[in-house]
Structure formats: C-alpha cells, structure tokens
C-alpha cells in the first residue's frame, strides 16, 4: 500500500475500511464517509480532485498533484506472519536472581517515565536508537540457536516482570522488553495492531516470525498498523 505523506501517519485496512494511527497525536482515527471513499479511490489510482481529496492532501495523508507517493506504507518494516510464540514454546522461563529483577524494573520504570513526560513519538524514537546502538541490524533469519536465545531471554524477562510492582500494560511492557532484548544483542520489533467492532488497539514484540510476548492467536487476531 502507498504510504501517507506525513511519516507520523500510518494506516491499515480492516474489512475494506481504513484506520489511521497518528503517532505525533498519539491517537487512532477514521475518516468521514465521503473522505474515506476518496481515500479508497486514491488507493485504486484515481486522481485527487474533489474537496474531500484536497482534505487528504492537507492532512498529509495523500500527495499533492505532481508529488510522488512513497511505495510502502509508513511503519511497514519487514514483518513475517506470526507462526510461533516464545510464550508457547517456553511457558516457564529460566529463574532469575535479584540482578535480573532490578534490570527489568529499571527498564519498566524508564519506559513508564518516558511515556509520562515525553510524547509517544519521542519514546519510540528513543527505543529505536537504544536498539540500534545495542542490538545492531535486524536478524536476517532465526537459526535454531537464535530462536532459543530469544525464547530464553523472553522467559527471563517475563519471570522478572512478576516482581515489578506495577500493573502490566502492553505498550510500556513491550517497549521495555525491546530494550531488554537489545542489551542481549537481540533485535526485535514493536508491532502496533488493531481490531474493529469495537475498536481495540494492542501491541506486542516480534522477531521475524516469532511473537515474543504474546500468543500467535492473539497477534494474528490484530491487523498490524505500524511496526517500529
């Protein structure tokens, strides 16, 4: 799918209807019916001529006349279909000591403070920079050894998270997990997914085909809207 011109906007189609994530505004939104029709027509290659189409241009969703449109949807980093879960492969992670618990506590608290005092966009940019500095480039594939390493690290994080005195929430916990994995040289992506009727948003961590902190079924039940 073509990308939105504004890099902070990403979208997916659910039952033929577009749903947008505005990263800078930290919100999901739909388009009015006539504007949605203009957007769907744009996806099919129709020219942007109506007032609704001009609104799409003004909001950074569609390109102005003569302006090229990016080839891939924003936030659409390489994401393999989920087919395996670290939670389901190794439901009981290795026992961890006090140092591990403090390590995970620091990650969770750091992310929660970032989300409280910074924008979601800035928090995700900090996560990506942290991952780039410590985990390096994405894994080209998951060898049996790398797959086991990911599952072991995810299990250790999951066990230590039980001792963090804060309610679990998918967003801060997933960002904290990406940070934790990065320190162990493991590259994983943060995936935002949505369901419709009623609207429900979720996020999880995924490395290639491996869902790191959720089940395959729950990940597949959501349509990815942005991958970081």
N, C-alpha and C positions, 0 to 999 in steps of 0.2 A: 504494500500500500504506500502511496506517496506520503511524505511527511508534512506536518504543519510547518509553515514558515517560521513561526516562533518556536525555538528549540525547547522552551519550557512547556509546550503543549504536546500531548500525545493522545492517541485515541485507539479504540478498538471497536469492532462491530459485534453487537450481540443481537441475534435474531434480526439482522438487517438494519439495526439502528445504531448510529454512532454514539459512543460515550467518551467524554474527554476528561483527561486529568490535567489540571493546571498546576504545575509544580511550584511556580512562583506564588500563586494564590493559595496553595495548599487546599485545593477543592476539586471535586468532580462536578461535571455539569453536562446537561444535554442541550441540544439546540431546539428552538421553536420549530413547529412542524414544517412551515414553508421553508425556513432556513435549512432544516435538515434535508429536505428534498433537493435544494440547490447544492448542498454539500455532496449528497449521493450522486447527483448528476455530474458534479465535478470529478468525482472518483471514476465515473464512466467516460470521462473525456469531454464533457460538454463545456462550452465557453462560459465564463463568468460574466454575465451581462445584467442580471436582474438586481434589484435593490438588495435582496437577500444575499446574493452572491457578493455584492460590494461590502456587505457587512462581514462576510467571511474574510475578505481581504483586510478590512480594517482591524479585525481582531487577531490577525496573524495566523489564521487557520489555512487560508488558501493564498496562492501567489497572485500578485497584480498582473495585469496584462503585460506580456513580454518578459515576465520574471520567471526563471526556471524554478521547478519544484524538486526538492530532494527526492532521491529514488526510494529510500527506505523510511518507514515511519520512525519518528523520533522515539528514542528509548528502545528501539528494536535491535538490541545487541543479540548476538548469536545465542539462541536458546533451544536446546534439544527438547523434544517432547518428554515429559517426565515418565520414566518407566521403572524407577527403583527408588526406594526410600531408605535413608540411613537409619531412621527410627524403626523401620520394619525389618531391616537387615540385622541390626544390633540394638534391640529394645533396651538392653541393660548395658550401659556404658561402663568403662573401667572406673574403679573407685579413685577418688582424688583426695588429696590432702588439703591442709589449710592454705597452702600457697596457691593451689588451683582455685579454691573458693574465693580467695581475695582477688585473684586475677580476673575472674568472671564478674565479681562485684564491681571492680573498677570499670570494666567495660560497660556494664549495665548503667551504672551511675553516670559515667561520662556521657553516654548517649542520651540519657534522660535529661541531663542538664543542657546538652546541645539543643534538643528539641524544645526545651522550655525557653531558652534565651536566644535561639537563633531560628532562622527560617528552615523549613524542610529542605528547600533547595540548597542552602548552605551546609546543612547537616549531611546531606547526601554527597555534596562535593568534598567535604572533609573525609567521609568514609572512603570515597573513591581514591583520594590522594593517599590516605593511610594504607589502603590495599595495594596501590601501585608501588609505594615505597618498600613494602614488606613482602608481598606475595609475587610481585613480578607480573608477567603477562598471563593471559588465560591459558589454562591447560588445553593442549591440542586434543587430548583424549584422556580417558581414565583407564589406566592399567589396573590389573588386579591389586597391585601393591598400593597404588594411589587411592583406589577406591576404599581399601581397608583403612588407609591413613585418614581419609575423610570421615569414615564412619566412626573410627576410634575417637577422633578429635571432637566430632559432634556429640558422641555419647558422653565424653568427659565434660563438655560444656553443659549438656543437659542435666547431668548429675549435680554439678556445682551450682547450677542455677536454682536448684531446690533450696539452697541455703541463703539466697539473696532475699532479704525481707521487703519485697515489692511484688505486686501482682504482675503476672505475666501479661504482656501485650505484644502482638505480633510485630509491630513496627520497631519499637526500641530493642526488643529482644533479637530480631533478625539483623538489625544493624550491628548490635553488639557481637553477634555470632560471626558476622563477616569480619569484624575487627579481630576477633579471637583466632579465626582460621588464618587470617593474613599473617599473624605473628608466627604461625607454624608453617609458613610458606605455602599455604593452600589458597588458591584463588576460587572464589565463589561469587555469584551474582545475587543481588537483591531483586526479587520479582514482585511487582505490584499486579494483583489480579482482581477482577470484579465479577459479580454475579448480578443479574437483573431480576426484578419482580419477586421480592423487593430488592432495591439496590443494596448490595453488600460489598464492601471492599476488604481485601486481605493482602498480606504479603508474606513471602517465605524466602528461604535461601536455597539456591540451586547451583550445582556444579555439573555442567554438561547435562546428562540425563538424570542425575541423582538429586532428588529432593532431600535437603539436608536436615530440615527441622519440621517436617510435616509429612503427611501420608501422600502417596501417589494419588489416591482418590480425591482428596481434598484439593490438591493442586490442580488436578485435571478438571475439577468442577468449576474453577475460576478461569476466566479469559484474561490472559496477560495484557496489560495496558501500558506497562513501562518496565524496562529491565535496566538496572544500573550496575 
